[in-house]
Amino acid sequence: MIMKKYLILLIVLMFHSCIIPVVDFAFNIPVANYSDSTVYVCASCSDTLEKGRNLQLKEYSVVKKEYKYPHYRIEKDTIGCVTFRDRKVEQIFNRCKDRKMRFYFILESTMREYSWEEICENQMYEKRLTLTKEDLEKTDWVVIYE
């Protein structure tokens, strides 16, 4: 079972990359969603979801002049990514006092039904993973949500 998941991950990584413009000040961490639900992922140094970071169901593309799904929306059995505005991975973890990054997974159904303020106030995330740089190195820099 585990080998099957890693094989799927390897195949998907070979044929799919994070669809985000490549810029020299951003670092992407892939997120594999092996669950049965579409999720939105938010990364933070905080032990709780905070209102300052507002996830949206859709974002407006100025280039295409249309709404599109943001990169932090990850459909079931696919890989998406979280983008950090840092050039090096060390900078991501150095900004956290305990050098641990929290990844919050919020079901799309929750995003559709509640406002971001309600989600934060009631901590309505499905799962939270607290990872160190060393934890990510063990999974080849892929955050795995199951």
C-alpha positions as CSV (number, residue, x, y, z in Angstrom):
1,M,0.0,0.0,0.0
2,I,2.8,2.4,1.0
3,M,4.8,1.5,-2.1
4,K,1.8,2.1,-4.3
5,K,1.4,5.6,-2.9
6,Y,5.1,6.4,-3.4
7,L,4.9,5.0,-6.9
8,I,1.9,7.2,-7.7
9,L,3.7,10.2,-6.1
10,L,6.8,9.5,-8.2
11,I,4.8,9.3,-11.4
12,V,2.8,12.4,-10.7
13,L,6.0,14.3,-9.8
14,M,7.5,13.3,-13.1
15,F,4.6,14.5,-15.2
16,H,3.2,17.3,-13.1
17,S,4.9,20.2,-11.3
18,C,3.4,23.0,-9.3
19,I,1.7,25.3,-11.7
20,I,3.1,28.5,-10.4
21,P,5.2,31.1,-12.2
22,V,8.8,30.5,-11.4
23,V,10.3,33.5,-9.7
24,D,13.6,33.8,-8.0
25,F,12.1,34.8,-4.6
26,A,9.7,31.9,-4.1
27,F,10.2,28.4,-2.8
28,N,7.5,25.7,-3.5
29,I,6.9,22.7,-1.2
30,P,4.9,20.0,-2.9
31,V,1.8,18.6,-1.1
32,A,0.4,15.2,-1.9
33,N,-3.2,14.7,-1.2
34,Y,-4.0,11.0,-0.8
35,S,-7.4,11.6,0.8
36,D,-10.8,11.3,-0.7
37,S,-11.5,15.0,-0.5
38,T,-10.3,18.2,-2.1
39,V,-8.4,20.3,0.5
40,Y,-7.0,23.8,0.8
41,V,-3.6,24.0,2.6
42,C,-2.2,26.9,4.6
43,A,1.3,27.0,6.1
44,S,2.1,29.0,9.2
45,C,4.4,29.2,12.2
46,S,1.4,29.6,14.5
47,D,-0.2,26.8,16.4
48,T,-3.6,28.1,15.4
49,L,-5.2,29.3,12.2
50,E,-5.0,33.1,12.0
51,K,-7.3,35.6,10.3
52,G,-4.4,37.4,8.7
53,R,-3.9,34.8,6.0
54,N,-7.1,34.7,4.0
55,L,-7.5,31.6,1.8
56,Q,-9.9,32.1,-1.1
57,L,-12.0,29.5,-3.0
58,K,-11.0,31.2,-6.3
59,E,-8.5,33.9,-7.3
60,Y,-8.8,36.4,-10.1
61,S,-6.2,36.0,-12.9
62,V,-5.3,39.4,-14.2
63,V,-3.5,37.8,-17.2
64,K,-6.4,35.6,-18.3
65,K,-9.1,37.9,-16.9
66,E,-10.9,35.1,-15.3
67,Y,-11.3,33.3,-12.0
68,K,-9.1,30.3,-11.4
69,Y,-8.5,27.9,-8.5
70,P,-5.5,28.9,-6.4
71,H,-2.4,26.7,-6.1
72,Y,-3.1,25.9,-2.5
73,R,-6.3,24.0,-3.6
74,I,-5.4,20.4,-4.0
75,E,-7.8,17.8,-5.4
76,K,-7.9,14.3,-4.1
77,D,-5.1,12.0,-5.3
78,T,-3.1,14.8,-6.8
79,I,-0.2,17.0,-5.9
80,G,-0.2,20.7,-5.4
81,C,2.1,23.0,-3.5
82,V,2.5,25.7,-1.0
83,T,4.6,28.7,-2.1
84,F,6.8,30.6,0.3
85,R,8.3,34.0,-0.5
86,D,11.8,32.9,0.4
87,R,14.8,32.0,-1.7
88,K,16.0,29.2,0.5
89,V,14.3,26.6,2.6
90,E,16.3,27.6,5.7
91,Q,14.6,31.0,5.6
92,I,11.2,29.3,5.8
93,F,12.0,27.5,9.0
94,N,14.1,30.3,10.5
95,R,11.1,32.6,10.7
96,C,9.4,30.2,13.1
97,K,10.7,30.5,16.7
98,D,10.6,26.7,17.2
99,R,11.8,26.1,13.5
100,K,8.6,24.1,12.8
101,M,6.1,24.9,10.1
102,R,2.5,24.0,10.5
103,F,0.5,22.8,7.5
104,Y,-3.3,23.2,8.0
105,F,-5.7,21.2,5.7
106,I,-9.2,22.6,5.3
107,L,-11.9,20.6,3.4
108,E,-13.3,22.4,0.4
109,S,-16.8,21.8,1.8
110,T,-15.8,23.8,4.8
111,M,-14.4,26.6,2.7
112,R,-17.6,26.7,0.7
113,E,-19.9,26.8,3.8
114,Y,-18.1,29.1,6.2
115,S,-16.3,32.4,6.0
116,W,-12.5,32.6,6.6
117,E,-13.2,34.4,9.9
118,E,-15.5,31.5,11.1
119,I,-13.0,28.9,10.1
120,C,-10.2,30.7,12.1
121,E,-12.4,31.4,15.1
122,N,-13.5,27.8,15.4
123,Q,-10.3,26.2,14.1
124,M,-12.2,24.3,11.5
125,Y,-9.3,22.5,9.9
126,E,-9.4,18.8,9.2
127,K,-5.8,18.1,10.0
128,R,-2.6,20.0,11.1
129,L,0.9,18.7,10.4
130,T,3.8,20.2,12.3
131,L,7.0,19.6,10.5
132,T,10.7,20.4,10.8
133,K,13.1,20.8,8.0
134,E,14.4,17.3,8.9
135,D,10.9,15.8,8.7
136,L,10.6,17.1,5.1
137,E,14.0,15.8,4.2
138,K,12.8,12.3,5.1
139,T,9.9,12.6,2.7
140,D,12.0,14.1,-0.1
141,W,10.4,17.5,0.5
142,V,6.8,16.4,0.0
143,V,4.1,17.1,2.6
144,I,1.8,14.0,2.6
145,Y,-1.8,14.4,3.6
146,E,-3.8,11.2,4.0
